[in-house]
Amino acid sequence: MTIKGERSKPVALFLHGSPGSPLSPYADAIYGEWETDFIIVQWDQRGAGKTFGRIASAELSPDFLKSNPLTVEQMTNDGIELAKYLIKYLGKQKIILFGTSWGSVLGVQMVINRPDLFYAYIGHSQIVHPSDNLKLAYQKVYQMAQHAGDNKSLDVLKLIGTPPYDLAKNAGLLFKIIKKYEKENAMPAPDSLWKLSSLYDNEKENQHRSDGDDYSFVNYVGDKRFEIKSMISTINLLKNGLDFQIPVYLIQGEEDILTPKEITIEYFNKIRAPKKKLMLLPKTAHGFNLSVVEIQYKIMKEYLLPLISH
């Protein structure tokens, strides 16, 4: 965990995505300028980055995977305990919570279970019902590949078939094609946004990030070879993620295929909250670009700061 910013400022806790892809190595480049207005907290979740490095084995073996499962409930509880710690350690009443992609699953569960800990929730590339997300994503890229005459991608899509998958390898193949078509239709982030912090720019940390990413991904999508149940199969926010007691802001890329806007809009319309707002960003896909970072800051600076008692 990293905590950066002036002690008198409000706290913003960031929940990274993938799962297994911490924002910590890039936080200085992405959010460094925010530290005059906020305390920025980055957390390498269980199974990711430096946290994964604490338990990492020499080899990401089947035995290691079987004996170290991940669950949504466990990681939600981790997040709640962290929020409680931050409030006590920094002497605050509440904090702001931001979740991106996988982190948006934890974010919703955290604020629904413990709304007293948070001023507001900001979800980016919100995961709603990943089984449906992936089925619609498959349909979209299949049609795109047909239109483009992309026989290589079509062959792969026909081979793996429609989700859900019982092998992590097949899910990885679908994700790769999704990223390809998102890249073709969206504005990318500048290279400067992904400049590694010196604390993370070494062989050991690079290996931990890579292995943690693989470990977390297998737990997320599941794999029958390792007897690992997917976390995907346990997530449906349309059933248990609708009732909020705090303001909710969702940021959605128009070109996001992995978490399609159709499902996010359906979810947003069903949310019950004292205040809610959905921001649709053109030329933006599932990941980060400058427009995502700018709208994050706008929400926090213009909408939330005036409401927050430090």
C-alpha positions in Angstrom: 0.0 0.0 0.0 1.2 3.5 -0.7 -0.2 6.7 0.9 0.7 10.0 -0.8 -0.5 13.5 -0.3 -1.0 16.2 2.3 -2.4 14.8 5.6 -5.1 17.4 5.8 -6.7 16.4 2.5 -9.5 13.9 1.8 -8.6 10.3 1.1 -9.2 8.5 -2.2 -8.6 4.7 -2.2 -8.1 3.1 -5.6 -9.0 -0.4 -6.4 -7.1 -1.7 -9.4 -8.4 -4.1 -12.1 -7.6 -7.3 -14.0 -7.5 -8.7 -11.1 -3.8 -8.8 -10.5 -2.7 -5.6 -12.3 -1.9 -3.0 -9.6 -1.9 0.7 -10.4 0.8 1.4 -7.8 3.7 1.2 -10.2 2.1 4.0 -12.4 0.4 6.0 -9.7 3.0 8.8 -9.7 2.6 9.3 -13.4 -1.2 9.1 -13.4 -2.1 10.7 -10.2 0.9 12.5 -8.9 -0.5 16.0 -9.6 -3.6 15.2 -7.5 -1.6 15.0 -4.3 -2.2 18.7 -3.7 -5.9 18.1 -3.3 -6.2 14.5 -2.1 -4.4 11.7 -0.2 -4.0 9.1 -2.9 -3.9 5.5 -1.7 -2.9 2.6 -4.0 -3.3 -1.0 -2.8 -1.8 -4.1 -4.3 -4.6 -6.5 -3.6 -4.3 -10.0 -2.4 -2.7 -11.8 -5.4 -1.2 -8.7 -7.0 2.1 -6.9 -7.2 4.1 -6.5 -4.0 1.3 -8.2 -2.0 1.6 -11.3 -4.1 5.4 -11.0 -3.7 4.9 -11.7 0.0 3.6 -15.2 -0.6 5.0 -15.9 -4.1 6.6 -19.3 -4.7 9.5 -19.9 -7.0 7.1 -21.3 -9.5 3.4 -20.7 -10.2 2.6 -24.4 -9.8 -0.8 -26.2 -9.8 -0.2 -27.0 -6.1 0.3 -23.3 -5.3 -2.8 -22.4 -7.2 -4.9 -25.0 -5.4 -3.7 -24.0 -2.0 -4.1 -20.3 -2.4 -7.6 -19.6 -3.8 -9.1 -16.2 -4.3 -12.7 -15.3 -3.6 -14.8 -12.1 -4.0 -16.0 -12.3 -0.4 -12.4 -12.6 0.9 -11.1 -9.7 -1.1 -14.1 -7.5 -0.3 -13.4 -8.1 3.4 -9.7 -7.2 2.7 -10.9 -3.9 1.2 -13.2 -3.1 4.1 -10.5 -3.7 6.6 -8.1 -1.5 4.7 -10.7 1.3 4.6 -11.2 1.0 8.3 -7.5 1.2 8.8 -7.1 4.3 6.6 -9.8 6.1 8.4 -8.2 5.4 11.8 -4.6 5.9 10.7 -5.3 9.2 8.8 -7.9 10.5 11.3 -10.7 10.8 8.8 -14.5 10.3 9.0 -14.8 8.6 5.7 -13.0 8.1 2.4 -13.7 8.2 -1.4 -13.6 4.9 -3.2 -12.7 4.4 -6.8 -12.8 1.0 -8.5 -11.8 0.2 -12.1 -12.8 -3.0 -13.9 -12.3 -5.9 -11.5 -11.8 -3.4 -8.7 -15.4 -2.1 -9.5 -16.7 -5.5 -8.3 -15.0 -5.0 -4.9 -15.9 -1.4 -4.8 -19.7 -2.1 -5.1 -19.6 -4.8 -2.5 -17.5 -2.7 -0.1 -19.8 0.3 -0.2 -23.0 -1.7 0.0 -21.7 -3.7 3.0 -20.2 -0.7 4.8 -21.6 2.6 3.4 -20.6 4.3 6.7 -17.0 4.2 5.6 -17.4 6.0 2.3 -18.4 9.4 1.0 -19.1 8.2 -2.6 -18.2 5.4 -5.0 -16.8 6.0 -8.5 -16.8 3.0 -10.8 -14.9 2.9 -14.1 -15.5 0.1 -16.7 -17.9 -1.3 -14.2 -18.3 -5.0 -14.2 -21.9 -6.0 -13.6 -22.6 -9.6 -14.6 -19.3 -10.9 -16.1 -20.9 -14.0 -17.6 -23.2 -11.8 -19.6 -20.5 -9.2 -20.2 -18.3 -11.9 -21.9 -21.1 -13.4 -23.9 -22.0 -9.9 -25.4 -18.3 -9.1 -25.9 -17.9 -12.4 -27.8 -20.8 -11.5 -30.1 -19.4 -8.0 -30.7 -15.8 -9.1 -31.6 -17.2 -12.0 -33.8 -19.2 -9.5 -35.8 -16.2 -7.1 -36.0 -13.9 -9.9 -37.2 -16.5 -10.9 -39.8 -16.8 -7.3 -41.0 -13.0 -6.9 -41.2 -12.4 -10.2 -42.9 -10.2 -11.2 -39.9 -10.1 -14.9 -40.5 -7.4 -15.4 -38.0 -9.5 -14.1 -35.1 -12.6 -15.8 -36.5 -10.8 -19.2 -36.4 -9.9 -18.6 -32.8 -13.4 -17.5 -31.8 -14.9 -20.6 -33.5 -12.4 -22.8 -31.8 -13.1 -21.6 -28.3 -16.8 -21.1 -28.8 -19.0 -18.8 -26.7 -18.4 -18.2 -23.0 -18.3 -19.4 -20.2 -15.1 -21.3 -20.4 -13.7 -24.1 -18.2 -10.1 -23.4 -19.3 -8.3 -20.1 -18.5 -6.5 -20.4 -21.8 -9.7 -20.0 -23.8 -10.7 -16.9 -21.8 -7.3 -15.5 -22.4 -7.7 -16.0 -26.1 -11.0 -14.1 -26.1 -9.5 -11.3 -24.0 -6.7 -10.9 -26.5 -9.1 -10.4 -29.4 -11.2 -8.0 -27.4 -8.1 -5.9 -26.7 -7.2 -5.9 -30.3 -10.5 -4.4 -31.4 -10.7 -2.0 -28.5 -7.3 -0.7 -29.5 -8.5 -0.1 -33.1 -11.5 2.0 -32.1 -10.3 4.0 -29.1 -7.9 6.8 -28.2 -4.9 5.3 -26.4 -3.3 6.6 -23.3 0.0 8.4 -23.8 3.2 6.5 -22.9 3.8 9.0 -20.1 0.8 7.6 -18.3 2.5 4.2 -17.9 5.9 5.3 -16.7 7.0 2.9 -14.0 7.9 4.2 -10.5 11.5 3.5 -9.6 10.3 1.3 -6.6 8.7 -1.1 -9.1 11.2 -0.9 -12.0 13.4 -3.9 -11.2 13.5 -7.6 -12.2 12.0 -8.9 -8.9 9.0 -6.6 -8.9 8.4 -7.2 -12.7 8.3 -10.9 -12.1 5.9 -10.6 -9.1 3.6 -8.4 -11.2 3.7 -10.9 -14.1 3.1 -14.0 -11.9 0.5 -12.2 -9.8 -1.4 -11.3 -13.0 -1.4 -14.9 -14.1 -2.4 -16.2 -10.7 -5.2 -13.7 -10.3 -6.5 -14.3 -13.8 -6.8 -18.0 -13.4 -8.8 -17.5 -10.2 -11.0 -14.9 -11.9 -12.0 -17.0 -14.9 -11.4 -20.5 -13.4 -9.8 -23.6 -14.8 -11.0 -27.2 -14.4 -7.4 -28.5 -14.8 -6.4 -27.0 -11.5 -9.9 -27.5 -9.9 -10.2 -23.7 -9.6 -13.7 -22.3 -9.5 -14.1 -19.0 -11.3 -14.8 -15.8 -9.4 -16.8 -14.8 -12.4 -19.5 -17.4 -11.6 -20.2 -15.7 -8.3 -20.7 -12.2 -9.5 -24.1 -10.7 -10.5 -24.5 -7.1 -9.4 -28.0 -6.9 -11.0 -29.0 -9.2 -8.1 -27.0 -8.0 -5.2 -25.4 -4.7 -6.2 -28.3 -2.2 -6.7 -29.0 -0.6 -3.3 -26.6 2.2 -2.4 -26.7 4.6 0.5 -24.1 6.9 -0.9 -23.7 8.8 -4.3 -22.6 6.6 -7.2 -20.7 7.8 -10.3 -20.0 5.5 -13.2 -17.5 6.2 -16.0 -18.1 4.1 -19.2 -16.1 4.1 -22.4 -18.3 4.1 -25.6 -15.8 1.6 -27.2 -15.5 -0.6 -24.2 -16.1 -4.2 -25.4 -15.0 -6.1 -22.3 -17.6 -4.4 -20.1 -20.1 -3.3 -22.8 -22.0 0.0 -22.4 -25.4 -1.8 -22.9 -25.0 -3.8 -19.7 -23.5 -0.8 -17.8 -26.5 1.4 -18.8 -29.0 -1.3 -17.8 -27.3 -1.6 -14.4 -27.1 2.2 -13.9 -30.8 2.5 -14.6 -31.6 0.0 -11.9 -29.3 1.4 -9.3 -31.0 3.0 -6.3 -28.9 5.7 -4.7 -29.3 9.2 -3.2 -27.4 10.5 -6.2 -26.2 8.8 -9.3 -24.5 9.9 -12.6 -23.3 8.0 -15.7 -20.5 9.5 -17.8 -20.1 8.0 -21.3 -16.7 8.8 -22.9 -16.3 8.8 -26.7 -13.2 7.1 -28.3 -12.6 5.3 -25.0 -12.4 1.6 -24.4 -12.0 -0.6 -21.3 -8.7 0.8 -20.0 -7.3 4.2 -19.1 -6.7 7.2 -21.4 -6.5 10.9 -20.6 -10.3 11.4 -20.8 -10.8 8.8 -18.0 -8.3 10.4 -15.7 -9.7 13.9 -16.4 -13.3 12.8 -15.7 -12.2 11.1 -12.5 -10.6 14.3 -11.3 -13.7 16.3 -12.3 -15.9 14.1 -10.2 -13.7 14.2 -7.2 -12.8 17.9 -7.4 -16.1 19.5 -8.5 -18.8 17.0 -7.2 -17.3 15.5 -4.1 -14.9 18.0 -2.5 -17.7 20.5 -1.7 -19.6 17.8 0.1 -16.7 16.3 2.2 -15.9 17.1 5.7 -12.2 16.3 6.1 
